[in-house]
Every structure is written in C-alpha cells, then in structure tokens.
C-alpha cells in the first residue's frame, strides 16, 4: 500500500538559501508522525510543499499515492490543514466561518458545529474578539470537520489550555482509529511525545534523525556519583548503555548514563564503587532533541 505522505530527495532553494535539502521521508497510513526541529529548520516550508503552496526545486512528493502537484485538487479534498498562523476575516463570526468552510467542501456544517461545541467555542463572536486559544479552536474545527484522510498540523495546541489540549489529544486518537494519518509540527515536545508514533527531526533543511517514541518509554537517564575513579570502560560496555558522560565533583565523579531497557547491569556496575548519590529519570523527547542538536552542531 502507498504511504500516506512520501517525500523523495525533496529540495527547496530560495535563491542561495536552501530551506529544505534532499529530504526523504515517508509517513505510513494511520501513523502519527511528529516533525520537529529548531526555528528556520525547514518544517513549515516542507508542509507548504506537501500542500503545493510552494513548489520544490527538485524531488517528488506524493500524498495518498497522488502527485502533490498534478493531483493537487484531489489531494486537498482529502487533506486537513492547520497552519501555524490562521488568517481569516476578523469581522466574520466563527459561525459564519464554519459555514463558509463547509460550503467550500460541499458539506453540511453540522460536523463543524459539533466540534465547536466539543471545544467550547463561542461561535457567535467575531474573530477579532476571540482569544488566541479560541481562534486556534476555529482552526482545529476547519481542519477536522470533513474527516480528512491526512491532517497536516502546525503548532496545533498553541494557545489551548490544558483541558483543551487533552481534548485535542482525544480528537487525534479518534481520527486515527478511523484511519486518519497525522503529520504534526510543534515545539511543544511533550505533546509530540504523547501523541506520536514516530518523530522526524530536521536540522538546516536536512533530515537528521528519526525515532520511535516507544523507544523513549524504555530509555532512562541514570546519574551515579562515585568516590574515586570509576571504571568507565566497563560502564560503556554494559548492554543497552547508549551514552556515558562524566563531571568531576568535590567528592568524586558524577557519571551520567543513558540506558535503553534493563538497568540491572548498571546498578551492579555502580555497586562496584562507593556510591555517594544515585538518581534515575525517564528520558523525555526534549532531552533527546537537545542532544541531537548538539550532535548536529558538532
């Protein structure tokens, strides 16, 4: 079966500036993929190329087996898109906008109003009077209301309170169960970690890494402060140890180990020393993200 989104050697240059550089990435049908990277990395340009708002300098883009450019009308019919900045007429009420979005897609507006009610959106007020969070709700309604096969979401929880963030996660889960595919760009990494199956990281226009978020559930950051000189060679040889870093302290050495999976061997290694302190925490996506950025800059 064709991937939901398939980018092959996609490059976009603006003069001498290369915004996206030979990007190859596939998103499978029914998958929720996070697309992360620092500001200016090429995330929004990539989304705009998938939408055919910006044409690639080279490379190919297919969505649901269709050519993103040649079949743009059919692709857009099956896509839902939430831009990073939703621009709509300020004088229009949310109700008129929902009806307008429904008319554009030749739909009854009932599904849109049901979503608005679910999100607690006051549809009688003009857009200019809505808070940033309520404007975001309008964006979510128009992205989800036609039950698209693929949703491209840029900073989807921006301005939403914790209750509405939870409701958004529920909407993603329900749409995914119905077969929808998601491509989500966000700087809210704990949100990406919570909803995505996989994360793709772009740095300076190039795909730097992909990571299954399930891997993070088994990854631990263990910090052991020991007296004297630790046996770092033995630490690095422990199965599952992905990284070992050291910092001198007043009484010894602090050893930080990133561990995938079972930590029993790490505890036994620590017990070979005089342990002054020990802590263990889960490794969140934010820590992995910062680590990957450091690697990319090296």
N, C-alpha and C positions, 0 to 999 in steps of 0.2 A: 504494500500500500504506500502511496506517495506520502511524504512528510507534509505536515500542515504548513510549515514555512521552510524553505530551502534556499540558502544563500551560498553561491559558489564563486569564490575569488572576486568578491564584490569590492570595488574601489570607487571612491568619490573624491575628486580633487576640485578645489575652488582656486583656480589659478595655481600658484605654487604650494598652496596649503592642501595637504592630503588629510581629509577628515576621516575617511574610512579606507583602510589599506589591506586589500586582498583578504577580506573577511569571508570565511567559510564556516557556516553554522546551520544545523538542522534542528527543527523543533518538531517532535513527533505528534501525531494526532492524539488528543486527550492529555497532553503533557502541559505542565505549568512550569515555564522557564523564566527565571529572573535574569535580567540583563543589567549588569552593574558596571560601574567604572567612575573615575573622577570626572569633575566638570571638564567639558571640552574633549572627552574621550571619543566621541562619535556616536553616542547612544541615540540621540534624537535624530541625527542625520540618517542612521540606519533605519529607524522606524519610518521616517519620511520617505525613504527609498522603497520600503515594503509597500507603502501606500501609493507609490508612484507620484508623490508630490515633488520629489527630487529624483532625477534620473541618474543612475550610476554611470560613472565614466567608463567602467568596464565591469565584466562579470554578469551573472544571471541571478534572477530572483524569481522563485515560483511560490505561489500560495495555493494550497489545496490542489496541487497539480497543475495550476494555471499560471500562465506567464503574467507577472505582476504589471507589465506594461501593455502588452497586446490584449489581455483579457481584463483590463482594469475595471470595467463596469461590473462584470460578474464577480470579480474579487471583492469590490466594495460592497456589493449586495450581501456578501457573506461575512463581512468583517464588522467588528465593533471597535471604535477607536476613541480613547480618552486622551486628548492632548495634554501636555504639561501646563498650558495656559489656555483655558476655554474662552474663546472670544465670541460673544453673542450680543445682539442689540440690547442695550441697557434698559430701554423703555418697555420691552416686552416682558410680560409676566412669565413665570415658569410654566403656567398652564398653557399659554399660547405657544411657548417654545416646544413643549411636549407634543402638542397637536401638530405643530409645523414639522417636527422630526418624524412624526407618524405619517403625515401626508407625503413627505419625501420618499418614504419607503412603502407607500401604498398600504399602510396598516391602520387598524383601529387603534386609538390611543389608550385603550383600557389597560394594556400591559404596562404602559408608561406611568399611568396614574397609580396603578397598584404598587409599582416600585417606589414612586414618590411618597406614597403613604407609608410604605415599609421603612423608608429612610427618614420619615418625619419632616418632609419638605413642605413648606407652606407655598402652594402653587399660585396663590392669589397675589403675591407680592411681585413687583417688577424686579428684574435682575439687579438694578442699581442699588436696591435696598437690601439685598441679601448679603449675608456674611460670606467670607471666603469658603467656609465649610459648607454652607448651603448652596453656593454656586457649584462647588465640587459635586454635590449630590445631583444637581441637574446634569452635569457631565456624566456621572455614572448611570443615570436613568437613560440618557440617549445612547450610551454605549451598550447597555444590556437589554434594552426594551424589545429588540427584534430577535432575540435569542440567536445571536450570530454563531457561526462555527469557529471563528477565531477572534480573539479580543487582544488588541494592542493597547496597553495601558501605561501611561507615562505619569509617574508620581500619583497613583490612584487614591492614596489616603491623605493627601495634602489637605490640611485644614479640618479633617474629621476628628471628632472627639473619640475617646476610647470605646464608647458604646457603638458608635457608627463604624469604627474600624473593625470591631467584632462582626457587625452586620455585613460589612464588605467581605470579610473572610468567608462568611456563610454563603454569600451570593456566589463567590468563586467556587466553593465546594459544590454547590447545587448545579451550577452551569457545567462544571467539569463532569459530574456524574451523568449529565445529559449528553456528554460527548464533546464539549467545547474545549478548545485549546487556548492557552494564555501565554502571552509574551509581555512581561512586566518589567518596566524600568523604574527604579526607585533608589533614593538614597537612604530610605528607612530600612536598614538591613535586617532588623529583627522581623519586620513584616515579610520581607522576601524569604527569610529563613522559615517563617511559619507556613507560608502558602505554596512554596515552590518545590518541585521535584529535583530541579537542577538549576545551577547558576552558571551563567557565562559571563566572564569578566573581560572587558575591553579596555585597553590602555593605549593611548595615542593612535587610535584607529585600528589597532590590531587585536585579534583575539588572544588574550594572554593565558587563560586557563578556563576549564570547566570543572564543576564539582557537583556531585550528587549530594543534596542536603542531608540525605540519610547517613552519609559518612560523618557528618558533624555530630550526630547523636552519639557515636561511639568514640569520639575524639575527646581527650582530656588534656588539660594543662596542669602538670604536677610540678610544684616548686618544693625543692628539698634543700634546706640549709644544713651543711655538714661541717664538722670540725676537721681541720687538716685538709690535705689534698685528696679530692675524690678521684675515683677510678673512672675517668670519662670514656676511655676506650671500651670498658665493659658496659657503660651506660648506652653508648651508641650502638653496641652490638645486640641490645635487647630487642627481640622481635616486636614490631609494632611501634618502636620509637622513631618518629619522623624528624625530630629536631632536638638538639641539645644546646642550650646557651648557659653561660656562666657569668656570675657577677661577684667580685670579691666583697666580703662583708667584714665588719670589725672582728668577728669571732671565727670566720671560716669562709666558705664559698657557698653562694646560692646557686643551685643547679635547676634550671627550668627545662622540663622535658615535655614535648608534645607527643602524646601517645594515642595511637589508634587501636581500640579494642581493649583487651585484658590488661589490667595494671598490676597483676600479681607479681610478675617478674621485676617490675620497677620497685615495688615495695621491698622485695627481697634484696634487690641491689642496694637500696637505701639502708637496710638493716645491717649491711656490712660496714657501715660507717657510724660515727657518733652523730646522731641526728639532733640538730638544735631546733629545727622548725620544719613543718611539712603542711602543705595545703594542696587541694585538688579541686579544679573547677572545670566545667564544660567549656569547650572552645566554640564561641559563637562566630557567626559569619563576619561580624565586624573585625574580630581579631585576625581571621583568615584574610580578609580583604586588605587590611593594613600590611600584613605580612607579604602578600602577593605584590602590593605596590612597592614595598621595599626591594623585593626581588627584581621587579621590572626596572627600578631606578639604578640597580647595581651595575 
